[in-house]
Amino acid sequence: MTLNTGTEDRLLTTSQKMVCLDVDGTLVNHDGHMSDAVREAARGIVDVGHEVIISTGRSLGATLPVVQLLGIETGYAVCSNGGVTVRIDTTLPSGYEVLDRRTFDPAPALRALSDALPTAKYALEDDEGNFLSTERFQDASFGVEAQAVPFERLTEATAVRLVVFSTDSSSEEFGEAVRAIGLHGVTYSVGWTAWLDIAAEGITKASAIEALRGELGYAPEDTVAVGDGRNDIEMLGWAGRGVAMGQAPDEVKAAANEVTASVDEDGLARVLHSLL
């Protein structure tokens, strides 16, 4: 990935940080609401020159409204847990351009999962940003309405993101079942509920933002990341300053350098104020 940034002669000051922010459970609560305190703090760090990178499991269509809410007119966003990287530029016709899509063949994972989780629902983001799903499976994180298709149609697609949802198990039981399958050739993370996000092998939020860091010229110690989910573990470990939200699972907190207050207590705003 090569960025058309115009930053080849850019001199970063020691105060400038690359700030990577998860969305759900960090920027917004689990009802999708962003508090005034968080929005104002996030806009404040954009205004003073920090590089804010939205880094989320959401697909592109569900990420753009957050970018707009924060008033980001130029910059970058990492979507689909690192599967899609975009450059934000409001002067472009669409307001962005896709810089990178990392795809994989979902068929082996789908067939293994369908044997182990026969009642699960499946949705897939393809290499053109469309969503295909079984049983009219919809979720706000898709950003578009998923098209219902037969299961076999999913196995024939090229995937950026594969989502699996099962109401028959807790997240712990779901995780144990997935580990027992022994998925190969993909990267996966189990969500708060019985929810599984799958990307190409080696692709995480951390892999995508590390590529951006190298292109943008930030030193590793000048990186900050904040998140709350298991899909944030690699990102928090990658950052010079990794901050877990207060409601995060213990394994997420263990990956971070510090823990802030919960999303309902505006924990992100406290972190962002420390950068102003």
DORO-799502 format. One line per 8 residues: their letters; for each residue x, y, z of N, C-alpha, C, CB. Coordinates in steps of 0.02 Angstrom, whole numbers, m for minus. Glycine has a CB too. Layout:
BEGIN
A> X,Y,Z,X,Y,Z,X,Y,Z,X,Y,Z ~ ...
//
This chain:
BEGIN
MTLNTGTE> 42,m60,0,0,0,0,44,62,0,m48,0,61 ~ 35,105,m49,71,168,m53,21,225,m47,112,174,m119 ~ 33,270,0,m13,324,12,5,386,m29,m16,342,86 ~ m45,417,m57,m36,482,m90,m50,536,m39,m84,488,m153 ~ m1,547,6,m12,590,63,18,660,55,17,558,125 ~ 67,665,11,103,729,7,144,742,69,54,785,m3 ~ 163,689,106,198,698,169,271,679,164,165,658,223 ~ 299,672,103,368,649,98,417,699,128,386,637,25
DRLLTTSQ> 397,763,131,440,813,162,413,835,230,447,874,117 ~ 366,798,256,333,817,318,379,806,378,268,778,327 ~ 383,855,422,421,848,483,371,844,541,470,908,492 ~ 370,787,574,324,777,629,355,805,693,306,703,638 ~ 317,842,731,342,866,795,333,811,847,305,930,817 ~ 370,817,902,367,765,953,299,763,987,421,777,1005 ~ 259,816,979,193,817,1011,139,784,969,174,888,1027 ~ 153,773,905,103,744,861,99,668,871,118,760,788
KMVCLDVD> 39,643,878,28,572,889,m17,543,835,m3,560,958 ~ m8,479,823,m54,440,782,m101,406,830,m16,389,735 ~ m165,425,828,m214,404,879,m265,359,846,m249,466,913 ~ m264,295,863,m307,245,831,m365,227,877,m266,181,813 ~ m425,239,854,m484,234,896,m533,182,871,m518,301,901 ~ m548,134,913,m603,87,901,m669,127,903,m603,29,954 ~ m721,98,874,m786,132,873,m833,105,926,m818,126,803 ~ m859,45,917,m911,19,961,m881,m1,1029,m946,m41,929
GTLVNHDG> m908,30,1081,m882,19,1148,m826,66,1167,m858,m51,1154 ~ m807,110,1120,m753,158,1133,m776,229,1114,m689,139,1093 ~ m785,242,1049,m813,306,1028,m888,310,1040,m798,318,954 ~ m922,255,1032,m995,253,1044,m1011,197,1092,m1034,244,977 ~ m1067,204,1128,m1087,151,1174,m1121,96,1135,m1134,178,1229 ~ m1145,46,1169,m1172,m13,1135,m1242,m2,1108,m1172,m72,1182 ~ m1268,59,1117,m1329,80,1082,m1312,123,1021,m1376,119,1130 ~ m1247,131,1009,m1226,171,951,m1224,245,963,m1270,157,894
HMSDAVRE> m1228,267,1026,m1230,339,1041,m1161,365,1061,m1280,354,1098 ~ m1141,421,1031,m1079,455,1050,m1096,514,1095,m1040,478,987 ~ m1066,517,1153,m1081,571,1200,m1049,636,1175,m1055,554,1271 ~ m1076,692,1200,m1049,757,1182,m976,763,1206,m1091,814,1213 ~ m961,735,1264,m893,740,1291,m843,705,1246,m890,710,1361 ~ m861,646,1222,m816,609,1178,m809,643,1110,m841,536,1168 ~ m865,666,1082,m862,699,1017,m819,763,1021,m933,716,993 ~ m828,803,1072,m790,865,1078,m716,850,1089,m818,907,1136
AARGIVDV> m700,800,1129,m630,783,1141,m598,757,1077,m624,731,1196 ~ m633,716,1039,m606,689,977,m595,744,926,m652,635,949 ~ m643,789,920,m634,845,874,m576,889,896,m699,887,870 ~ m567,894,961,m512,935,988,m444,908,967,m516,938,1062 ~ m434,842,970,m368,816,951,m358,819,876,m360,744,976 ~ m411,816,837,m405,827,764,m383,899,752,m472,812,728 ~ m414,946,787,m399,1017,776,m327,1035,794,m446,1059,817 ~ m297,1002,843,m229,1019,864,m177,982,823,m219,1005,938
GHEVIIST> m198,939,776,m150,910,730,m132,838,740,m90,949,732 ~ m162,804,788,m149,733,795,m182,696,736,m176,706,863 ~ m153,641,715,m179,599,661,m227,548,690,m121,564,621 ~ m291,559,681,m342,514,709,m360,462,656,m405,554,732 ~ m349,399,674,m366,343,630,m424,305,661,m304,297,619 ~ m481,305,628,m536,262,651,m518,190,633,m605,284,618 ~ m519,147,683,m497,77,673,m550,31,702,m426,64,706 ~ m588,m1,659,m649,m33,681,m662,m99,646,m707,13,669
GRSLGATL> m703,m140,678,m727,m200,646,m784,m186,598,m750,m250,698 ~ m814,m127,603,m868,m108,557,m843,m107,485,m896,m39,576 ~ m888,m121,440,m873,m113,369,m876,m38,351,m922,m154,326 ~ m853,m24,290,m844,46,269,m908,87,276,m820,49,198 ~ m965,60,252,m1027,98,254,m1049,118,323,m1081,60,221 ~ m1030,78,373,m1048,93,442,m995,134,478,m1060,29,481 ~ m937,142,446,m883,182,474,m889,255,454,m815,155,453 ~ m909,268,393,m911,336,367,m954,384,409,m937,336,297
PVVQLLGI> m1012,363,435,m1050,410,477,m1012,432,539,m1115,378,498 ~ m969,389,566,m929,407,625,m876,458,605,m896,344,656 ~ m845,447,548,m795,495,521,m827,564,513,m766,470,454 ~ m887,564,485,m922,628,474,m942,661,539,m984,616,431 ~ m963,621,588,m984,649,652,m925,683,688,m1013,593,697 ~ m865,657,677,m806,686,708,m777,744,668,m753,633,717 ~ m805,757,610,m782,813,570,m715,801,537,m778,874,612 ~ m698,738,525,m634,722,493,m643,732,417,m611,649,510
ETGYAVCS> m606,778,389,m611,793,318,m555,762,277,m611,867,307 ~ m498,750,308,m443,714,276,m412,668,328,m389,764,248 ~ m389,610,305,m359,562,351,m371,491,327,m388,571,422 ~ m373,445,375,m377,374,358,m423,338,406,m307,343,358 ~ m450,282,380,m490,239,422,m474,167,404,m566,254,414 ~ m473,125,455,m463,53,446,m528,20,464,m403,26,491 ~ m557,m17,417,m622,m49,426,m616,m125,422,m671,m23,372 ~ m669,m159,439,m672,m232,433,m613,m266,466,m675,m252,360
NGGVTVRI> m595,m240,526,m540,m270,566,m475,m273,527,m559,m339,589 ~ m461,m222,486,m399,m220,449,m405,m242,377,m348,m261,483 ~ m463,m268,358,m473,m292,290,m477,m238,238,m534,m334,287 ~ m498,m178,259,m507,m122,212,m475,m60,242,m583,m110,195 ~ m433,m26,204,m404,38,225,m425,90,175,m326,33,230 ~ m449,147,200,m472,201,156,m439,266,175,m548,208,159 ~ m431,309,124,m409,378,135,m470,422,132,m356,399,82 ~ m480,461,184,m536,508,188,m515,573,155,m558,519,261
DTTLPSGY> m556,597,109,m544,661,76,m612,686,52,m492,654,16 ~ m639,735,86,m706,759,70,m710,795,3,m731,804,124 ~ m652,809,m29,m655,840,m95,m666,788,m150,m590,878,m108 ~ m659,724,m134,m672,671,m183,m747,661,m192,m638,605,m162 ~ m769,637,m249,m841,628,m260,m876,586,m207,m853,597,m327 ~ m842,533,m185,m872,489,m134,m851,508,m63,m854,417,m147 ~ m803,553,m57,m777,573,8,m721,528,33,m832,573,58 ~ m702,478,m6,m648,432,14,m623,394,m47,m673,383,69
EVLDRRTF> m566,362,m38,m543,313,m88,m516,252,m50,m488,343,m134 ~ m530,193,m77,m506,131,m47,m433,121,m67,m549,70,m69 ~ m390,115,m18,m319,105,m30,m300,31,m32,m278,141,22 ~ m334,m9,7,m314,m78,14,m373,m121,35,m258,m85,66 ~ m380,m179,2,m428,m230,23,m390,m296,28,m488,m235,m27 ~ m395,m330,85,m363,m394,94,m416,m449,94,m321,m395,161 ~ m412,m492,44,m465,m541,33,m441,m613,49,m490,m537,m39 ~ m489,m658,54,m474,m728,66,m530,m772,40,m461,m742,141
DPAPALRA> m516,m835,33,m565,m885,13,m602,m908,75,m532,m945,m25 ~ m667,m893,82,m703,m911,143,m727,m983,146,m761,m865,152 ~ m722,m1019,90,m754,m1085,85,m731,m1134,139,m742,m1114,18 ~ m665,m1143,150,m645,m1192,202,m672,m1175,271,m570,m1196,205 ~ m669,m1111,290,m694,m1091,356,m770,m1101,360,m676,m1018,370 ~ m805,m1082,307,m878,m1089,307,m899,m1162,315,m907,m1061,243 ~ m866,m1206,279,m886,m1276,283,m870,m1306,351,m851,m1316,228 ~ m812,m1288,380,m795,m1313,446,m843,m1286,499,m723,m1294,464
LSDALPTA> m860,m1222,494,m905,m1191,543,m976,m1218,537,m905,m1115,534 ~ m999,m1230,476,m1067,m1255,467,m1076,m1325,496,m1086,m1255,393 ~ m1023,m1364,495,m1026,m1431,526,m1029,m1426,602,m965,m1473,505 ~ m990,m1379,630,m986,m1373,703,m1043,m1331,732,m920,m1343,723 ~ m1069,m1284,693,m1120,m1237,716,m1178,m1237,667,m1091,m1165,725 ~ m1216,m1290,663,m1266,m1297,611,m1322,m1247,613,m1296,m1365,614 ~ m1334,m1214,671,m1388,m1166,675,m1364,m1093,669,m1425,m1174,741 ~ m1300,m1084,656,m1272,m1017,653,m1295,m980,590,m1195,m1019,656
KYALEDDE> m1292,m914,593,m1306,m871,536,m1239,m844,510,m1356,m813,554 ~ m1236,m831,445,m1174,m809,414,m1186,m748,369,m1143,m867,373 ~ m1137,m703,370,m1138,m646,325,m1068,m634,300,m1167,m582,359 ~ m1062,m610,239,m997,m603,207,m993,m537,170,m983,m662,159 ~ m940,m500,182,m924,m440,142,m879,m461,85,m891,m384,186 ~ m899,m448,23,m858,m470,m33,m808,m416,m53,m903,m488,m93 ~ m771,m430,m107,m717,m385,m127,m740,m322,m161,m670,m421,m171 ~ m806,m313,m167,m833,m251,m195,m874,m213,m142,m877,m266,m255
GNFLSTER> m872,m235,m80,m908,m202,m27,m980,m222,m18,m905,m130,m38 ~ m1002,m274,m54,m1070,m299,m46,m1073,m348,12,m1095,m332,m111 ~ m1133,m356,40,m1142,m406,93,m1191,m459,69,m1167,m373,158 ~ m1172,m521,79,m1215,m578,65,m1227,m614,132,m1182,m627,12 ~ m1287,m640,141,m1301,m671,206,m1351,m728,199,m1328,m619,254 ~ m1352,m770,250,m1402,m822,256,m1457,m797,302,m1371,m889,284 ~ m1517,m821,292,m1575,m808,336,m1587,m733,348,m1563,m841,403 ~ m1574,m692,298,m1584,m620,305,m1549,m592,366,m1659,m604,310
FQDASFGV> m1489,m616,378,m1447,m594,433,m1424,m522,420,m1387,m641,444 ~ m1444,m476,464,m1426,m406,457,m1393,m381,521,m1488,m363,441 ~ m1349,m332,514,m1319,m300,573,m1298,m230,554,m1259,m341,600 ~ m1301,m184,603,m1284,m114,589,m1211,m106,568,m1298,m71,650 ~ m1168,m152,590,m1096,m147,573,m1082,m159,500,m1056,m194,615 ~ m1131,m187,462,m1120,m200,391,m1120,m135,351,m1175,m248,364 ~ m1162,m87,371,m1165,m24,335,m1208,m24,273,m1097,m2,318 ~ m1227,m83,251,m1272,m91,193,m1319,m148,209,m1231,m105,127
EAQAVPFE> m1373,m153,171,m1419,m209,181,m1391,m271,148,m1489,m192,152 ~ m1388,m325,186,m1361,m387,159,m1412,m421,114,m1340,m434,216 ~ m1388,m451,61,m1429,m487,13,m1433,m560,35,m1402,m480,m59 ~ m1493,m586,44,m1501,m656,64,m1485,m702,6,m1573,m669,88 ~ m1440,m750,18,m1420,m798,m33,m1414,m867,m2,m1352,m776,m65 ~ m1415,m920,m43,m1402,m987,m17,m1331,m992,12,m1413,m1040,m71 ~ m1323,m1036,61,m1258,m1045,93,m1203,m1058,42,m1262,m1103,144 ~ m1216,m1098,m8,m1164,m1115,m57,m1139,m1054,m95,m1191,m1166,m106
RLTEATAV> m1183,m1003,m103,m1162,m942,m136,m1107,m907,m96,m1222,m893,m147 ~ m1110,m911,m30,m1058,m882,11,m991,m916,m2,m1076,m888,85 ~ m991,m981,m11,m929,m1018,m20,m896,m1001,m87,m941,m1093,m16 ~ m934,m972,m133,m907,m956,m199,m880,m884,m203,m960,m966,m252 ~ m892,m845,m152,m873,m774,m152,m800,m764,m131,m919,m734,m106 ~ m773,m706,m147,m708,m685,m121,m723,m637,m63,m663,m649,m176 ~ m696,m652,m4,m717,m617,57,m664,m568,81,m732,m666,111 ~ m688,m513,109,m647,m468,149,m661,m481,223,m661,m393,131
RLVVFSTD> m724,m495,238,m745,m505,307,m800,m559,308,m771,m438,338 ~ m794,m605,354,m845,m656,364,m869,m651,436,m817,m728,349 ~ m935,m648,445,m965,m642,511,m1008,m704,525,m1007,m577,517 ~ m1000,m730,585,m1039,m788,606,m1074,m771,671,m994,m852,615 ~ m1139,m786,676,m1178,m770,735,m1219,m831,756,m1224,m709,723 ~ m1213,m849,819,m1250,m906,845,m1282,m888,911,m1203,m968,854 ~ m1346,m898,916,m1382,m881,978,m1385,m940,1026,m1453,m858,962 ~ m1355,m996,1006,m1360,m1056,1047,m1305,m1064,1098,m1361,m1116,1003
SSSEEFGE> m1256,m1018,1097,m1198,m1024,1142,m1180,m957,1171,m1139,m1055,1105 ~ m1146,m958,1229,m1116,m897,1255,m1053,m882,1216,m1101,m904,1332 ~ m1025,m823,1226,m964,m805,1190,m907,m853,1208,m944,m733,1205 ~ m904,m875,1272,m852,m921,1293,m861,m989,1259,m852,m929,1369 ~ m922,m1014,1258,m936,m1079,1226,m924,m1074,1151,m1008,m1102,1240 ~ m943,m1018,1123,m933,m1007,1052,m859,m1007,1035,m965,m941,1030 ~ m820,m972,1076,m748,m970,1066,m716,m1038,1071,m716,m923,1115 ~ m738,m1078,1119,m711,m1145,1127,m727,m1188,1066,m739,m1178,1191
AVRAIGLH> m788,m1181,1040,m807,m1220,981,m765,m1201,921,m882,m1210,966 ~ m753,m1136,912,m713,m1113,856,m641,m1137,861,m716,m1037,851 ~ m613,m1133,922,m544,m1156,931,m538,m1231,918,m519,m1139,1002 ~ m589,m1268,936,m588,m1340,926,m589,m1358,852,m647,m1373,961 ~ m620,m1316,811,m622,m1328,739,m553,m1324,709,m669,m1278,705 ~ m512,m1278,736,m445,m1268,709,m446,m1234,641,m409,m1335,703 ~ m473,m1173,639,m476,m1136,576,m406,m1120,550,m517,m1071,584 ~ m396,m1130,485,m330,m1117,456,m337,m1066,400,m298,m1182,430
GVTYSVGW> m285,m1026,389,m284,m979,334,m324,m916,345,m308,m1012,273 ~ m346,m904,407,m385,m845,423,m365,m819,491,m462,m861,421 ~ m386,m758,506,m379,m729,573,m449,m718,600,m337,m662,571 ~ m461,m735,663,m528,m727,689,m527,m698,760,m564,m794,690 ~ m582,m667,778,m592,m641,846,m664,m652,867,m572,m566,852 ~ m674,m671,929,m740,m683,957,m763,m619,992,m741,m743,1006 ~ m825,m598,978,m851,m537,1006,m881,m546,1075,m902,m508,961 ~ m918,m494,1097,m949,m495,1163,m1001,m550,1169,m981,m427,1178
TAWLDIAA> m1039,m560,1117,m1089,m613,1116,m1062,m671,1075,m1158,m587,1088 ~ m1105,m715,1055,m1084,m771,1013,m1076,m747,941,m1136,m830,1016 ~ m1024,m707,932,m1012,m671,869,m939,m682,850,m1027,m594,877 ~ m928,m699,787,m862,m713,763,m848,m671,701,m853,m787,748 ~ m792,m635,701,m770,m597,642,m708,m630,615,m756,m522,660 ~ m707,m644,550,m652,m678,518,m624,m635,461,m674,m747,491 ~ m557,m631,458,m523,m593,405,m469,m638,375,m492,m527,433 ~ m434,m611,326,m380,m649,295,m325,m663,346,m350,m610,235
EGITKASA> m287,m715,334,m234,m735,380,m185,m677,391,m197,m796,354 ~ m172,m663,455,m124,m610,472,m152,m540,471,m67,m614,428 ~ m216,m533,453,m245,m466,447,m283,m449,512,m293,m462,387 ~ m262,m395,542,m294,m369,603,m294,m293,598,m257,m394,668 ~ m326,m261,645,m321,m189,648,m248,m168,652,m361,m161,709 ~ m209,m205,692,m139,m187,702,m99,m191,637,m107,m232,754 ~ m111,m242,596,m73,m248,534,m87,m189,487,m88,m314,499 ~ m149,m167,485,m168,m112,441,m141,m45,466,m244,m108,435
IEALRGEL> m146,m33,531,m122,32,555,m46,35,557,m150,47,624 ~ m13,m23,563,60,m23,559,83,m3,489,89,m92,577 ~ 47,m26,438,63,m5,369,55,71,362,18,m42,319 ~ 1,98,391,m9,170,389,45,207,428,m78,188,417 ~ 63,180,485,115,214,526,180,222,486,128,174,591 ~ 201,169,452,262,173,414,258,224,359,279,106,386 ~ 201,227,325,193,275,270,188,347,295,131,259,230 ~ 157,356,353,146,424,378,206,451,418,86,425,422
GYAPEDTV> 252,407,437,313,430,469,311,439,543,333,493,439 ~ 264,407,577,262,412,650,307,360,682,189,404,676 ~ 342,379,734,382,332,772,336,286,812,432,369,819 ~ 356,224,825,314,179,864,292,208,931,350,114,875 ~ 336,245,963,320,272,1029,270,330,1025,382,295,1064 ~ 257,355,965,209,410,956,141,384,933,236,460,907 ~ 126,323,950,61,294,932,20,282,995,71,228,893 ~ m45,293,988,m93,283,1042,m151,243,1013,m118,352,1073
AVGDGRND> m176,194,1051,m234,156,1028,m280,145,1088,m212,88,997 ~ m345,149,1074,m396,139,1126,m449,92,1099,m428,208,1148 ~ m466,41,1139,m516,m7,1117,m543,m47,1175,m488,m53,1065 ~ m593,m88,1160,m625,m126,1214,m638,m199,1198,m690,m94,1231 ~ m627,m220,1135,m646,m287,1115,m588,m333,1103,m688,m284,1054 ~ m603,m397,1096,m551,m446,1082,m517,m433,1015,m579,m517,1084 ~ m553,m401,969,m522,m383,905,m476,m323,911,m576,m369,853 ~ m470,m295,972,m423,m239,984,m359,m262,1018,m457,m187,1027
IEMLGWAG> m353,m325,1035,m296,m349,1074,m230,m335,1038,m303,m424,1088 ~ m227,m353,974,m164,m341,937,m149,m267,931,m169,m373,866 ~ m200,m226,920,m191,m154,913,m165,m123,978,m256,m120,893 ~ m192,m145,1034,m170,m117,1098,m98,m138,1114,m217,m141,1155 ~ m80,m198,1095,m11,m220,1105,37,m185,1058,m6,m294,1095 ~ 13,m167,999,54,m132,949,71,m61,969,18,m131,882 ~ 24,m26,1001,30,45,1014,84,61,1065,m36,73,1037 ~ 116,119,1057,161,142,1108,124,153,1174,195,206,1086
RGVAMGQA> 62,176,1168,18,183,1226,m48,151,1209,9,259,1245 ~ m59,92,1234,m121,56,1222,m167,62,1283,m107,m18,1207 ~ m228,84,1271,m276,97,1325,m338,55,1315,m294,173,1329 ~ m355,15,1365,m417,m25,1363,m472,13,1398,m405,m94,1395 ~ m532,7,1372,m591,36,1404,m608,m3,1468,m651,37,1356 ~ m641,31,1514,m654,1,1579,m696,m61,1578,m685,50,1623 ~ m740,m68,1527,m784,m126,1524,m754,m184,1484,m850,m106,1493 ~ m692,m176,1461,m661,m227,1419,m650,m292,1457,m594,m201,1392
PDEVKAAA> m652,m349,1422,m635,m413,1454,m564,m412,1481,m644,m471,1405 ~ m550,m456,1529,m485,m457,1562,m428,m467,1512,m483,m511,1614 ~ m437,m509,1461,m382,m521,1414,m367,m460,1372,m399,m580,1369 ~ m417,m417,1362,m405,m354,1326,m367,m305,1371,m472,m322,1303 ~ m387,m301,1433,m351,m258,1481,m279,m279,1489,m386,m258,1548 ~ m267,m345,1487,m199,m370,1495,m154,m351,1438,m200,m446,1502 ~ m183,m338,1379,m143,m319,1320,m125,m245,1321,m181,m335,1257 ~ m157,m206,1363,m149,m133,1363,m97,m110,1413,m215,m99,1377
NEVTASVD> m74,m48,1404,m29,m17,1453,m68,12,1511,12,37,1420 ~ m130,31,1498,m171,62,1550,m245,50,1535,m157,138,1554 ~ m285,63,1586,m358,54,1580,m392,119,1599,m383,m6,1625 ~ m438,142,1557,m476,203,1572,m545,184,1598,m481,248,1510 ~ m588,232,1607,m656,219,1629,m696,187,1573,m690,284,1654 ~ m755,164,1588,m797,130,1538,m825,179,1487,m854,92,1573 ~ m854,152,1435,m883,194,1383,m941,235,1411,m908,151,1325 ~ m978,208,1458,m1034,245,1487,m1011,300,1534,m1080,198,1524
EDGLARVL> m947,297,1553,m917,350,1595,m870,395,1554,m878,318,1653 ~ m877,393,1488,m837,434,1443,m762,423,1453,m853,507,1454 ~ m743,358,1458,m673,342,1468,m628,367,1412,m665,268,1474 ~ m652,365,1350,m611,389,1294,m597,463,1300,m645,375,1228 ~ m646,502,1322,m636,575,1329,m578,589,1377,m700,609,1354 ~ m572,549,1429,m517,560,1477,m449,548,1443,m524,513,1537 ~ m445,497,1402,m383,483,1366,m367,539,1318,m387,416,1329 ~ m416,561,1280,m405,613,1229,m386,680,1261,m468,621,1187
HSLL> m416,695,1318,m398,758,1352,m324,758,1372,m442,768,1414 ~ m297,698,1385,m226,695,1405,m180,710,1346,m210,626,1433 ~ m206,711,1285,m167,726,1225,m173,799,1204,m188,681,1168 ~ m216,836,1236,m226,906,1217,m176,952,1253,m298,929,1233
//
